[in-house]
Structure formats: structure tokens, C-alpha cells
Amino acid sequence: MNKNDILRELGTFPYDRKDYWIITGGAMVMYGFREQTHDIDLGCTREMADLLEKGGHLVKRTEDGKRKFRYGDTVEIFEDWLYGTTQKIDGFNVISTEGLKQMKRQLGREKDLRDLQLIEDYFNMSRKDYSIRLEEKEDYRAVENLVRESFWNVYRPGCLEHYVIHVLRDDPAFIKELDFVMEKDGELIGQNMFMKTVINADDGRTAPVLTMGPICITPPLKRKGYGKALLDYSLERAKALGYGAVLFEGNIGFYGKCGFDYASRFKIRYHDLPDGADSSFFLCRELIPGYLDKVTGVYQTPQGYYVDEAKGEEFDKQFPKKEKQRLPGQIF
């Protein structure tokens, strides 16, 4: 479950929010320390525990005699389990970061120790040992090599993403004001870029929106918070320039913690996708709240992304030779 899933689940929870708080894995996701949790653990007051017991929910006892409940398939509730204080996130009480760390230390399982390391890495990122700026012409080859290293053998043997970005820079839909690189210790470690595109609305209108990518972080620094920092900054700049929404293909597990949701929930369809086909790869985030209200229709991928593979292979010869491999999980 990602953050959006947690908010949806608790949005229909029939108990007063002041009587419960999010703990353990759910709190990790709410703070953005990690992307997903298997279920939602809550602490609750004794009064709420009484209501749960009267409601017939399964009761067990912890070692200290406190009550423990299972609510549905995804929520587990612990009576009076809290260290420190709580704080509000998106309208819900969440155990404080110090309380969360204390809880994780007490549990002491291998996964809790991993979570403690994720929390430490997150706060190390907040010290900002990086900078983000617009890409310059002098960066082009270094950025293309960075993209190549990041995508090599991920979606296909070899990759085309470095050629895609090479081509898109000359596309009329390319937005130079939203073409970013991230630096650390004088080295390029990440990049992101945006393109203009449209939704062909069912009522005949054309709704201008953005799409995004390639976006990448150098492989040695992946899963350390740099990708989220780059994406959050990029989206804020797009919003500041007045753009209303971003749609693109991605993994909800990562992008969900940056505010993306399934585009189908906005009633936006992916072009050329048959009815009933899996569209969980197609994501959307409104930058201006309500921008897509009363808009239903079909998203159009900019034509610039459809590069000639033979030309891409020829372009790749300009870079150091790398071995192409057929690996599990590739889609091309």
C-alpha cells in the first residue's frame, strides 16, 4: 500500500480521527521514508478499543495485556501503543519521527533496523548535499551518458532513453525551463525533463497537460532519496510556471509518494489501450487542484518519444561499448 492507498483506506474508517494514530510501516510511508507498506498499523485510545471490542472485532492480547484488533484485511489496531507525540499529516495523526524511531528500536527485527537506516538516510538528504539547476548545452553528452547508465538493460537489452532525450531537446513540445540536472560534489547525478502534450477530451475540448521523462538518478545513488528530491523540485517548478497536471507512465510504488495516482481515477484514458486492459502504469498528478475536474478523455503521448530504433542503435555507437543482456522483467 502506498500513501494514496492509506489515505483512501482511512478516509472511510468509521472512527473519530482523534482516537487513533498511524504507527510503524504506515507512518514510514506517510513521512516518505519508504514507498509502501503491507498493511496499516494504528494505535488507539482505550475508549476506541472499547468500541472495537463491543463491535465484535477479533481481540487478542499483547504481552503487556493491551488489546489488539484486526479490522478488515488491511488494518491492525493496538490499544494505547504510542511513544512520544503525534503530528498531523494530510488530516491524520501520525506518530512523531522520534517516537517512530523508538518504536522501531524496541521491535528490533531485521526489517525494523532497515527502516531505521531509511529514516537516517532521509534526514541526511534534508541536509542538501546536492543542487538542482537547468541543463546547459555543455551538459548534453554527460546527461546522455548518465541516462544510458541508468536505463541500460532495464526495459530492454541495452536502452534507447539516451537517444530519446537527445531527440526531444529539438522537439517543439520540449520545455527548456523544465529541463533539470542534479549535481553532487561537482558531478551530475540525476536529470528530469518535461514535454507539453494534451488530453483529447470527450466533449471535443483539448486540455493542455505535461508529460515527464526520462528521469533518472545515477545507479550508485538510487534508493537514497535523490530521485524524490529531484521530482518534488521539478513538480514545484512546473506548478510555479502555471501548468495544471502531469501524466506519464511509471510505477505507483515510487511516484505515489510524490502525489501521483492512477490516471483512471481522473477518468483519463491512455491512447490506443483496449477497454479493460491494465492501465496501472498510467499515472497522473494535478498540479493545480481541480484542474482535471469535468475533463474526461484520452491522453496523447508526444510523437517525439517514438524514436527510430535503428537510429538509436547508431547513436549508441558514440558511447563506450556495453554488453546488452536479456533479463527477467524487461518489456521490450
N, C-alpha and C positions, 0 to 999 in steps of 0.2 A: 504494500500500500504506500503510495506517495502522499505528499502533503494535501493535494486536492482530494484524494480518496478519504483521508482522515477528516477533512472539513465536511465532506458530504455525509459521511457516516454519522458524525457527531451533530450535524445540522438537524437530524431527525431524532436525536436522542431525547427521550421524554422526561428528563430530569433537569432540575434547576442547575444552571452552569456554576453557580456559586458553591454548589455542594460537591463538585468533583474537579480534578485536575489531571492533566496528561503527564505521564511519567515514562521512564525507560525508553524503549525504542520509538514510541510515538513522539516523545519530547526530542529525541535526536533528529527526527525528520522535521518537526516544527521549527527547530532552530537552524536547520540546513546543515547540520553536521554530517548527515548521510542522506541518501536519496529515498530509501524505502524501509518499511518495517513489515514483519509478517502479520502482526495484529496490533491492537491498540490496548495498552495497559493504562488504567486510570487508578488514582487514589480517590477515596471518597470520605465524606463525613460519616459519623456514626448514625446520624439521622437518615442519610440516604441509604446506608446499609440496612437499617430497619425496614425502609420501604422496599428494598430489593428482596429481602427475606420474606416480607409479607406478600410480595408479588409472586412468590413461588420459584424464584431463580435459584439455581443449584448453589448450595452453600458448602464450602469446605473451610477448614480452619488451618491457618498457618501455624508455625511452631510457637509463636508468641500468643496464640489464641485468638487472633484477629480473624474476621470473616473475609472470605474470598469468593467472588461470584463470577460465573460465566454468563455473559449477556449476548445471545445470538452466537454467530460463528466467529466474530472478529474482535469482540471486546471482553477483556478480563478486568475485574474491578477489585481493588484491595482496600479494605477498611483502614482509614487513618494512617496510610503509608505516605509520609512526606518528610523530607529533610529540608530545613530552611524555609524559604518562602516560595511564592509563585509570582509569575508575571503574565500579563495578557499578551497573547499573540492571536491576531485575527478573531478576537472576541472570546477566546477560550483561555482558561487558566492553565498555565504550563509550569511545572516545577522549575525553579531557578537553575541556572547553569551550575552554580556551586552545589546546590542540592542534588542535581543530576550526577555530578562527578562523585559525590559522597555515596550515592546510591549504587553507582557502578563499582566503586571500590569495595563496598560491602558485599555485593554479589560475587565479584571476583572471578567469574568464569572467563574462559578464553575470549568469548565474544565481547564481554564487558571491558576487558583490557584493550581489545581492538577499538572499542568505542571511545575509551579514554584517550587513545592515541589520535583518533579522528578529531576529538574536541581540541586537543593540543595543537594539531595541525591547523585547524580552523582559526584559532586565535593567533597563531604565528602568521597566518595570512593577513590578519587585520593590522599587522604592523607595516604592511605595504612595502614589501621588498621588491616591488615591480612598478612599472609605469606603463601607461597606455597612451598612444598618440596615433595620429593619422599616418597611413602608409605613404611613403615618398617613392619617387621613381627609382632612387638608388637602392631601395629595399627589394625591388621586384624579384630578382633572382634568389635572394636569400629567403624570401617568403615562399616562393615556389618550391624551393628545396625543403623548407620546413613542412609545407603541406604534403609533399611527396613522402617524407619520412613518416609523417603521422598516419597517412592513409595506405601505405604500402602493404599489399596482401590482406587488407581488412575486408573489403567488399568484393574483391576480385583478385586474381593473380596480378600483381603489380598494382597500378592505380592510374586514374585519369584526372583526379582532382587538381593536381598542379597545372595541368593543361587547361582545365576548366577556368581556373582563376586567371590564367594568362589571357584567355579569350575574353572573359567577362569584363575585364578592365576597359575594353574598347566598345562595349555594348552600350547603346543609348539608355538602357534601363539601370546601368551601374550608377551608384550614388557615391561620389568621391568623398562627400562629407561624412559617410558612414563606412569608411574602409579603414579598419583599425589594425594596429600591431601592438603586441605586448612585449616589453623588454624587462630583463632581469640581469643585473650585473653586466650591462652593456651588450647582452646577447638577445636576439629575437627568440622568444619562447612561445608566442601564440599569435593568432590572427583571426579576424572575423570581418565579414563584409555583407552588404545588403543590396538587394535589387528591387526596383519597382515592378509591380505586377497588378493584376486586377482579379476581382470576382465578377463573373458574369451573372448578375442577379436574375432570379426567376421572373421578376416584374419588368425586365428589359433594361434596368439601370446597369451601369458599370461602376463598381465600388473599388477605388484605388486602395491597395494594400502593399505591404512589403513581403519579400521572402528573404531568406538568410542563408549564408554559407557559400563555400566551405568555411567551417570554423574548426580550429584545431589548437592543441597545445602540444609542445614537443613531448615525445613519448616518456622520457625520464621524469617529467613533472606532472604527468596525468594523475588524477585522483588525489590531488593535493589542494584543491580549491581554486587554482588559477583559472580553470575554464569557467567556473561560476562567476568569478570576479570579472572576467572579460565580458561574459554575456550580460551580466547585470549592468555594467557600464555602457555597453553597446545599446541595450534596450532603452536606457535612460536618455541617451543622446538622440535616439530615433524619436522618442516621445517629445523631447525638447524641440525637435525640428517640426513637430506637428503631425507626424504620421500616426494613423489610427489603430493599425493592427499588423501583426506579423504571422504569416502562415508558412509552414515548411515541413519537410519530412524529418522525423527524429524519434528518439527513444524517450517515452514519457517518464521513465525512471530517472533520467538526468534532468530533462528540461521541465518536468513538472515542478521541481523545487525552485524554478525561476519564473513560475507563474503561468506556464503553458498548460493547456488542457486539450483533450481530443477535439479536433475541429468539428466533428459530428455533433458535439453538444452545442455548437453555434449554428447548426443546420447548414454548414458549408460542406460541399461535396468535392472530392478530388476528381479532376478531369479524367475521363476515359476509364474510370473504375466501375465495374459492373455493380448493379444493385445487389446488396447483400454481401459483397466482398469485404474482407477485413481491411478496415481503414485506420487501425490503431496507430499506424506510423505517421498519420497526418495530423499535425498539431497546430494550435492557434493560441495566440495571446493578444488580447485587446490592450493597446497602449492608452487609448482614451476610453474610459468606461462607457459602455453603451454604444460604442462606435458601430458594432455589427447588429444592434437591435433592428428588427424589421428588415434585415438582409438575409435572404436565403439564396443559394445559388452555387455555381461551380467555379472553383479556383483554377487559375491557369498558370502553369509553370512557365517562366520566361523561356523563350526559344533558345536563348544563349546557352542554357545548360545542356542542350542536346548537341554535344560536340562530335566531330568526326573521329571515330576511334583510330583509324589509320593515321590521321594527322597527329593524334595524341601519342601514338607509338613512335612516330618520327620525332616529335618534340622531346620525348623522353630520352632519346639518344644523346641529347645535350648534357645529360646529368651522369654522375658516376654510375657504373653498372651495378645493378642489384638483382638478386635472384627472385624470380617470380615463383610463387608456390600456390598450389591448390589446397585450401584449408577448410575445415568444417566451419559452417556459418556464413560463408561467402554467398552472395546473392546473384552474382553475375558470372 
